[in-house]
Each structure stands twice: as structure tokens, then as C-alpha cells.
Amino acid sequence: MKIKLISFAIILICLLSSVTGGLFSVHRSEGRIVSPEVQEKIEAFLEQYGVDMPKLPAFLTE
């Protein structure tokens, strides 16, 4: 019974990963994953706490 439960958990994780990856892929092909407004908020947050990251990675903003 324990092996079946572990197998089910692994299958569920793989399925959710595939669905999430597909949704991000579709969303990315339609435009940005992070909108310009959200990008500005993230950059302001990072600047507030002194994280040296001048801009977000290209794959998020393309």
C-alpha cells in the first residue's frame, strides 16, 4: 500500500509539473510572464532590501 501511495504522489507531481509548464509556455507565447507593473514592483522591492539585481532575467520579461 505504501508503494502505491508513493507512486501516486510521484505521478501527481509529474502531472502538475507538466500542466504548469504548459500553462507558462502558453502564457509566455502570448506575452510577458511578468507585466511591466509587476516588474517595477519587484525591482522596487529588491532595491528596498539592497539586493543587487539591476533587472529581471530576460526570460521573464520577453
C-alpha positions in Angstrom: 0.0 0.0 0.0 2.9 2.4 0.8 4.4 1.8 -2.6 1.1 2.6 -4.3 0.8 5.9 -2.3 4.4 6.9 -3.2 3.8 6.1 -6.9 0.6 8.1 -6.9 2.4 11.1 -5.3 5.1 10.9 -7.9 2.6 10.7 -10.8 0.7 13.6 -9.4 3.8 15.7 -9.1 4.8 14.9 -12.7 1.3 15.7 -14.0 1.1 19.0 -12.1 4.6 19.9 -13.4 3.6 19.2 -17.0 0.4 21.2 -16.7 2.2 24.2 -15.0 4.9 24.1 -17.6 2.4 24.1 -20.4 0.4 26.9 -19.0 3.6 29.0 -18.5 4.6 28.2 -22.1 1.3 29.3 -23.5 1.3 32.4 -21.3 4.8 33.3 -22.3 4.0 32.9 -26.0 1.1 35.4 -25.6 3.3 38.0 -23.9 5.3 38.6 -20.8 5.1 36.3 -17.8 5.6 39.4 -15.6 3.8 42.6 -16.6 5.7 45.9 -16.6 3.8 47.0 -13.4 4.7 43.8 -11.5 8.3 44.1 -12.8 8.5 47.6 -11.4 7.2 46.4 -8.0 9.6 43.5 -7.9 12.6 45.8 -8.7 11.4 48.3 -6.1 11.2 45.5 -3.5 14.7 44.3 -4.4 16.1 47.8 -4.2 14.4 48.4 -0.9 16.2 45.4 0.6 19.5 46.1 -1.1 19.5 43.1 -3.5 21.9 44.0 -6.3 19.9 42.9 -9.3 19.6 45.7 -11.9 16.9 43.9 -13.9 14.9 40.8 -14.1 16.1 37.8 -16.1 15.3 38.1 -19.8 13.1 35.0 -19.9 10.6 36.7 -17.5 10.4 40.0 -19.4 10.5 38.9 -23.1 
